Amino acid sequence: MTGQPSTTRRRLLGALGATGLGGLAGCTEIGGLSNGDSAPTAPTVTPRSPPSGPADSTETVRAAPAQAASGLSPDAWIYNEGLPGPELRVPEGDVLEVELANDLPRETTVHWHGVPVANPMDGVPGVTQQPVGPGESFTYRFRAEPAGTYFFHSHVGLQLDRGLLAPLIVEESDSHVEYDREYTVVLDDYLDGAPQPLYEGADSGGRGPGMDGGGPGMGGGPGTGGMMGDRRPPYAALLANGRPPNDPQTFDVREGQRVRFRFINASSATYFRVGLGGHPMTVTHADGRPVDPVAVDSFRFGAGERYDAVVDATNPGTWELLATALNGRESPARALLSYDGDTSAPVAPSVPRRELSYSDLVARTPIEGLDGNPDRTFDLTLSAGQSGWLIDGQAYPDADPLRIREGEHVRVTMRNRSPVVHPMHLHGHFFRVGNAVKDTVVVPGHMGTVTFDFLADNPGNWLFHCHNLYHLESGMARLFQYVE
């Protein structure tokens, strides 16, 4: 299975569909459950339906190649002529209807990252829906809950790294923190050409044409006899709200205000450290879910993670907000925090004394139904193969599904035998990790271990994968499959 040519796997992964097509047709017979379940076959469970009745909000998102006037690469594909695409805002509990109009030369979908939508609305082609062809459209419909900071992006092949991404904010009716002003900060890594797979055709030094094998803690590539390193595309820049470091956005504040920032790591392959000059940040939400406020100087987050933080504007001046790639050499993504009328030179963050860790996060609203011992456990190994990234030695889509039953308390333990971090994302569910509630969690390299628990309360076939797009593209994914 690990020896299959990556070209075959990539062709299948472009539609992300080989193991999940049965879920589109309703119930199918599959093998018995893992962990000793003796049932020889078990039918899959019908997913819940999207909400019916009139929508409270309707939007249209048009995916199209970037125009020359945008200043973006001619290979960029974007939503509604912007990078990032339009911020969608909707009150918690409203039914949101979004029409995806595909003006691209290829098929596409939209995934609503972090929102536990009904399975048919999840946007994974071949698993939850047929991909939307060129010139076609598809309408997504879901109830916007719970409140939080999310984003949406293409889930076809490497399209995310062309620029098909945008924030989604579900507004709470009553926040547990007070603030006067709010800004969304979307962090991204920008290619000035079309994205290409990284994990085949490497030379004897473990580097293919145009590959960047740099960054701390990197191992050797395929063919070196060692573990695969965290090779990244040759990014032209790291962006904050679509702007390069030499043209930063300015966030205006007045002294005495409390400013809420919603940070989204929408990158394809970058692990960021975020810090703000002259001010601590009080983290209030992790992956959209409220936590007990914790004051820090900086935080790290992997692709797919989000943090909300409140800043007390008590230090007049102009200050740099920097997001540094911990696994790359590009100049940090950059924005400015400027008090009204200040003209002084911007000041960078100092060396952080307090950096956020998962152990600092305590959820305000824990997941119910996770008391006691789990009903089902999975012990998974994350590793590198000769042609890609693996979970338990298998590369998706040629990988066994992880079968669960509705209502079960499921525990997943991940051990990382590679030298690099893996931001692992579970579709359709939140999970408990430590005392936090999240949907994406970074598993440290060099034998790092992370355990999370979730309640199987959203039937369907759900993708579980590394949110480093190039790790996903080369096989680091599995399906959680609900069965009777």
N, C-alpha and C positions, 0 to 999 in steps of 0.2 A: 504493500500500500504506500509506504514512504518512498518506494523506488519508482512510482509512476512518473513519467515525464511531466514537468510542470506546465508545458504548453497545453497538454490535455486538461489538467486540473484548472488552468486559467480559463480555458474556453468554457468549461462548465461553470466556473465561479462567476464568469461574466454575467450569467443569469442567476447565479446563486440558487440553483433550483433542483439539482439532481435528486437530493434526498428528501425534498419536501413537496414534490409535486402531488403526492397522494393527498396531502392536506387540503389541496385546492378542490379536490373532487368529493370531499366529505370523508366518511369512514372507510378505512382500509384495514386489512389484516396485517399485523406486524408480529414480530417475534416477542417472546416473553420479556418481562422486565429484568433489569439487572439486579444485583444485590440479592440473588438467591430466589427471586420470584419464580415459581414453578409453572406459571401459566404458559402453555406453548404458543398461543397467539392471543392478541388482545386488540379490539378495534379502537381506533383513535376517537377522541371526543370531539363533538361538534363545537366550534368556538361560539362565544356569545356574539350577538348581532350588534352592529352599530346602533346608536340611538335613532328612533324614528320621529316623525313629526317635523314641523318647521324648524329651520336653523335660526339661532339667535344672531349669528354673525356669518357673513359670507365673504370670501376673498378669492382672488385669482392670482396664482403664481405661474409666471411664464418662464420656462427654461429655454434659453437661446444662447447662441454664440455671442461673445462680447463684440460690440461694434468698434470700429477703428477709433472713433471719437472718445471712447472710454479711457484710452491710454493703457488698456490691459493687453496682454498677449493675445494674438489672434487665435490661440489655442484655448483661451479661457471660455468657459461656459458658466453662465450666471443666471440668477433669478431676477426678473423685472429690471434688468439693465443695471444692476448694482452688485458690488462686492464689499461687504456681504450683501445678501439680498434684503428685502424689506422686513423690518421688524413687525411681526404680528403680535398684537396685544388683544387679550380677550379676558373678560371677568371669569373668575372661577365658577364652574358649574354650567356655563353657557355651552350650547351645542354649536360647534364651529364646523363650517363647511368650506373646504378649500378645493377649488378646481385647479388641477395641474394641467397646463397647456404645454405640450411638448413641441417646441420649434427647433429642436436639435436634430442633427442628422442621424442620431442613434436613439434607441429606446432608453427610457429612464423611469425612475420612481421617486417618491418622497418618503423618507422615514422620519417619524416624529420622536426624536431622540429623548428618552426619559419618560415620555407620557405613556401610561399603561392603557393604550387604545385597545379596542377589540381587534382580534387577530387579523381579520381581513383588511384592516386599515393600516397595518404596520409597515408596508412598503418594501418588503423583501421580495424581489422578483423570483417567481418559481416556487416560493415557499408560502407566501401569504397572498400574492396576486400575480397575474400575468403582467409583464412589463408594458409600459405605455409606449407605443410606437411613435415614430416621427409623424407629426401632423395630427396626432390623436390627443385625447384628453381623458382624465380620470378625476372623479370627485371623491375626496377624502372627507369623512364625516366622523366626528368624535366629540365626546363631552370633555371640555377643558377642565380637567381635575387630575390631581390636586394642584393648588397654586404653586408657582415656582418658576425658576429660570430654566428654560429648555432651548433647544434649537432644532432645526430641520435640515435635512441634507439628502442628496441622492444616495441610494444604496446599490447602485449598479457599478460593478467593476471599480475603476479608479476615478470615477467622475467627481467624487468629493474634492480631489486634488486639482480639479479644473476650476473650482470656485462655486460649486452648487451647494451653498450653505447660507443660513440666515437664522436670526434669533426668533424664538417664540417665548413670549412672556404671558403667563397665566396669573392675573392679578388677584391677590388675596383681598377679602373684604375687610380683614382686621389683622394688620401686621403685629408681630410681637416685638418689633423695634420701631422707634420713631425716627423719622428722617424728613428733611426739608426739600431735597433735590435728589434726582436719580439719574444715573447714566449706565448704559449697557456697554461693555467692552468685549468685543469679539476678537479673539486672537487666532491668527492663522499663519500658515507657512505658504509662501507664494512661489509657484513655478512660472517661468516665462516661456515654457514650452509644454507640449503634451506629456502627461505622466506615462512612465513606462515601468513594467515590472522590474524588480531589482534582483531577483534571486535565481537567475539562470544565465548562462553564458559568461560566468565570472572567469577571469584569467587566473593564473597560478598564484597571484598575490591576493586573490579573494576580492578583486574589484572589477566590475564591469565598466564599460565606457561611461564616463560622466558620473560615476558613483562617488559619494562622499562617505568614506568609511570612518570619519573622524568622530571626536567626542570622547568624553571620559568613559572608561570602563569598557572599551570596545574590544571584541575578540576577533579572531580571524574569520574569513568568509568561507563558503563552500569550496572544497578543493584544497584547503590549507592543512587539513588534518586536525583542525581545532574547531571550536564552536563558532557558529555564525555570529558575526558582529552586527551592530545595529546600523546597517548601511541606510543612508537617507538620500533622497533625490537632491540634485544640485539646486537648492532653493535660491531664488534671486533676492528674497527679502522675507523677514518676519513682519507681519502686519498687525496693527491695532485698528480695528474698525475700517479695514481696507486701506490704510495709509502707511507708507513706509516710514522708517525711523527719521529720515531727513525732512519729512513733511508731516509732523505729528498733529493730531487733533488736540485742541485745548478745551479742557473742562473748566468752565468758569464757576467760581464759588464766591460767597461772601463770608467774611469772618463771623464766626458764631453758628454757621449752618452745620447741619449733619447731612452728609452726602452718602447715598447708597450706590454702590457700584455692583453691577451684576457681571461677573467675569465668566466668559465661556471659552473653553479651549476647543475651538472648532477645527484645529489643525489636523493634518493627515498623519504626521509622524514626529511631532515635537513635544517634548516634555519640558514645560516652562517652570521657571521660578519667577514669581511676581513680587515686586516691592515698590513702595512709594516713598519718595524723599520727604523727610521732615515730619512724617505722620505715622503713627501705628494704625493698623487696620483691625477692626473688630469683626471677625467672621460670624455671620448670623445664619447662613444657610449653606448646606452642602448638597449638591445635585438638586437644588430647588427645595429641599426639605429643611424646615427650621431646626436650628440647633441652639443650645445655650450659648450666648455670645462669648467669644474667646478672643482676647487681644493678642495680635502677633505683629511682627515686623515684615514677615514674608510668608508665602506659601508656595508649594509646588503642586502642579496638577498635570495629569496626563490627558491625552486626546480623549474628548468626550466628557471630561469632568467639568463641573461648574461650582463656583463659590460666590456667594454674596457677601459683601463686607461694607460696614459703615465707617466713615472717616469723619472725625470731628475737626472742622476747619478752625483751628486755633493758632495757626502758625503762618502769618501772612508771608507772601512771596510767590515765586513760581517754582514748582517742584516737578521732577521727572517721575513718571510712572513707567517702570521698565519691566518687561517680560523677557527673561534670558533663556535661551535654549540650553538645557543641561546636556543635551546629546547632539549638539551642533556648534558650528563656529560662526554663524551669522551674527550680525549686529542685533542687539535686542530690539524687539518690538517696543514702540515708544509712544507715549502721550504725555500731555502736560496738565498739571493742576495749577490753575492760576487764580489768585485772588483779584477781584475786580480792580482794574487800573494799574496792577503791578507790571513794571517793565524790567525787572531785574533778570539776570541770567538764570536759567533753570538749574536747580541743584539736584544731583542724583541721589538715590538712596544710599545710606551707609551700609556697612556690613551688618547683616541681620543678627540680632541676639536671640530673638524668639521666632522660630519657624514652626508653622503649624504641623502637627502630626495627626494621624487618624485617631490616636488615643485622646486627643483634646476634644473630639466631637461627641456631644451628647444630644441625641435626638429629642426634640420637644414632643414629637408624636410617634412613639415606637410602633412597630408593626404588631398588630394583634394576632394571636394564634400561633406564636412561636415559643410558647412555654414548654418546658420539659425537653425530653430527648427527641431528636428528629425521627421521622418515619422512614426517611430514605437518605442515604449519604452517598456522595461521589468523591473519590480521591483522584484528582487529576494532576498529571505532570505536564508542564509547559516546557518545550524543548525545541532545539533546532535539528532539522534533518539535512540531507544532502541538497535538497532543492527547495526547502521552505521551512515554515514554522509549524509545529505539531502540538496537538493535545493528546496525551497518552499514546504517542507514536503514530497517530493517524492525522491525515491531512484532509480537511473538508474540500469538496463534498464527499470524498470516499471515506466517510467516518461514521461509526455507529451512532445512532441517536441516543440521547440520555432520556430514558422513559420514566415518567412520573404519573401520579394520579391526582385528580382534583382534590383539594383539601389537605394534602400532605404538607408536613413541615419538612422541607428539603435542606440538607446541609451540603455545601460544596467546599472542599479544601483543595487549594491549588499550590503546587510546589514548582518553583521556577528553576529549572536546571540550566537555563541560559544565562549569559552575563548581562542581559539588558532587561529593562523594565517592560512589563506588558500591562497596559490599561484595559482591563477586562470588563466588557459591557454585557448586561443581560437585558434582552428586549422584553417588554410587556410586564415587568415586575420591578418593584423596589426590593432591596435586600438589607438585612442587618449585618453590619460589619463592625465588630466591637460594640460600641454604644451609639453608633451612627446609623442612619438610614440613607442608602445611596443606590444608584443604578450602575455606576462605573467605579472600579477600584483598581489602583496600581499595585501590581505584584512586583516586589523588588527583585533585581537580578541576583545571581550568585546564591542560589538555594533559598531565596526568600519564599515565605509561606504566608498565605492569606486564606482565612476561612470566612464564608458568609452563609447566612441562612435566609430562606425566603419561603413564603406561603404560596402554594400552588393554587392560585385563585383566579386564573385567567386562561381558560382552556385554549389550546391551539398548538401550533408548531412555532417555537420561538428560537431565534438565533441567539447564540451566546458566543462572543468572539472578542479577540483583541481589537481595540479601536485604533491601533496603529494600522493604517490602511494597507500598508505593504506586508505586514504580518498576516492580516486577514486575507489579502490577495494570494498569498502563498500557502494558505491552508489552516491558519490558527482559528478555528471555529468549530462548533458543534451545534446540534439542534436539541433543545429540550422539547420532548414530544409527550403530550398528554394522551393517556390511554385509559380505557375503562377498567 
